[in-house]
Amino acid sequence: MAEIIVSPKMDTVITPERIELPPGAVLKLLGNWQDYERLQSQLGDRTVPRIKYRLGTILLMTPLPEHGRGASLLGDVAKTLLDRLEKIYDSFTPITMSLPEISGIEPDYCFYIENWKAVAGKNRIDWQNDPPPDLAIEVDVTSYTDINDYLPYRVPEVWLLKNNQLLVYRLQGESYVLAESSYFPNISEIVRQCLQIASEQTTSEAIRWLRNFLHSPS
């Protein structure tokens, strides 16, 4: 991967010593797995920019504030619903999923629900041998996400928030299809209500509404 420096007017710099992208930027680079690993090492513990590897391509993205707010809200919604169902689960954020030479992705949230015992107490997950998360959540504000990024991992269910609409994908055979959530019926409508409340008030008010809704008589 060649050294790349983009116009200073865009505040975008990619060199062996420095990686800087403006908010909302998505940068696509041609590169192999070794290039991806070098960029990951260069970023270290930084959570920005986000980095993704597709075969022969590296993507860098700097989230906007609405990305983080949406991801936080969706994570809280999932936890609230799982707690209401008295499910045992483990959740991870941020997290990097990687299969050497094939894929590297960074979902906003991952939940182990059916397979929580497989990862309980683990500090590292072996993506080649451990089961995948039962649910992954990703917010896409900048057209950075492709649902097929999750195919190599065979994540059973993926929530993708795009244009303030929740799309629920479930794995069927070798592809993802739009479907109802296997865990939460009507989750798209619940999220729509929560997003509206969060935009008019706060995310805490949205979660408070959800808790009240779940405890109200049916």
N, C-alpha and C positions, 0 to 999 in steps of 0.2 A: 504494500500500500504506500503510495507516494505521499510525501509531506504536502499538506494542503493548507493554504491560508486564503480565506475569503475576505472580501473587502472590509476594511475597518468600519465602514459606515454601517455594516450589518452587525458589528460587534461579534463576529464569528471568527475564531482562530482555532486551527487544529495543527499542532506541531508535536514533536516528541516530548516537549517540555510543558505544553499548555493546551488545555481544551476549554474553549469558551463559546457558548451559543446564547443568543438572545432568547427571552421568553417566547414560547410558541414555535420556535424554529425546529425544523426537521431536516437533517442532513443525511443524504444517502451516499455511501462510499463503496467502491468496489474493493473487496478484500477477502482473505481466506480466514480460516479458523485461528491461525497464529496471529494475524493482525487483530482479530477480535480480542484474543486473550491479552495482547499487548495493551490495547486501549483499556480493557478492564483493569489491568494492573496499574496503568497510569491514573485511572480514576480513583482507585483505592476504595475508601469507604464513602466517597461522595455519592449521593443519591441523584445528583443532577450533573450532567445530562443523563437521561436514560439511554441504555444501549441494547441493541437487538441484533442477532445474527440470523440471517437467512442464507442459504447456500450461495456463496459467492458475493454476498452483500452485507454491509454493516449499516445500521441505521442509528443515528443519534437524535434525541429529541429532548427539548427542554419544556417541561410542563408549564401550562398557565395556571393561575390560581384556581380557576374553575375546575381544572383537572383534579387537583388535590382535594378540593371541597367535595366534588362528586364521589371520589374514591372513598373518602372518609365517611360520607353519608351512606354509601352502599355497604361498606363494611359494617357500620353500626346497624343498618337495617337487617343484614343477614344474622348478626349476633343476637339482635332482639328477637327475631323469629325463631332461631335455634333454641334460645333460652326458653321461649314460650312453649316450644315443643319438648322441652326438657331433654334435648339431644346433648350427648357428650361430643365435643369437637375440639380441634386444635386449629388455630388460625395463624397465618404468617404474613407479615408485611414490614418492610419491603422484602422481596425474595427474588432470587435469580434461579431460573430453571435452565439447565444446559445439558445437551447431549453432544459430546465432542465430535467436531467435523460436520455436525448436522444442524444444530439449532441452539440459540441462546435467547431467552425472553425474560421479561420482568413484569409479571402481572402485578396489579395493584394490591390484590389480596388473594390468598389461597386458603381454602378450608378443607380440612380432613374431617369427614363426618362418619362415613361407614368405616373408613380405614384409619381412624385416629390412633388405634393401638400400634400401628406400624411405624408411627413417627413420634409417639409420646416419649418425651425426654431426650430426643435427638437434637444435637446441635448442628448436624449436617444431614442433608437428605441425598441419597444416592439415586439420581434420576434414571439410572440404567437398571437398577434392581429394586428399589422401593416402589410401592404403588404410587400412582399420580394422585394429586389432590382430587377430592370429589367435586369441588367447585372452585373455579377461578373467576376473578372479577377484574375487569379492565375498563377504564374510561378512555374514550378516544375523542379528543378535541381537535386533533391536527391530522387526521387521516393516517395515523401511524400504525394502526392495528389491522391485522388480517386474521380472521378467525382460524384460518388454516395453519397459523403459527402454532396452534395447540395440538394439531394432529400427531406430530411425532411422540407426544407425551400421552396421548389418548386420555385426556381429561374428560370425564363423563359429561360435565355440564359447565358452560361458560356464560357469564353475564357480561354483555358489552353495552356500556352506556354511550350512546352516540346521538347528538342533536337532541339531548334531553329526553331520549326514549330508550327504555331498557329492552334490549334484544336478548332473548334467552336461546342459547344454542345447546343442543344435546347431540352427543356422538351416536350416530347410527351407522354401524359397519365401518366404512373408511371415509366418512364425511360427516360434517356438522349440518344439522337441519334446525330451522326455527321451530320451537315447540314450547309447551308449558313446562315450568320447572318441575322436576321430580320431587322437590322438597316443599315448595310453597306455591299452592294454586293462587292465581291472580297476582303474582308478584309484580308484574309490569304495572298494573293499576296501583298497587300499594306504593311502588317507587314513584309513579307519576304524582301521587298525592304528596309524598314526602318532599319531592323536588319543588313542588309549588309552594309548600309551606316554608321550606328552607329559603327559597328566593324572596319570599315576602317577609319572612321573619328571620329565623336562624336554624341551623341544623339541629340544635338541641330541642327547639320547639317541634321540629319534624319528628324526632324520635319520641318525644313526649306524647305527641298525637298518636303515634303508632302503638305505644304501650297502652294508652287509653283505649284505642280501637280494638286491640287484641283482648282486652279484659272486659269490653262492653258485652252485654247480653246479645246473643245472636238473634 
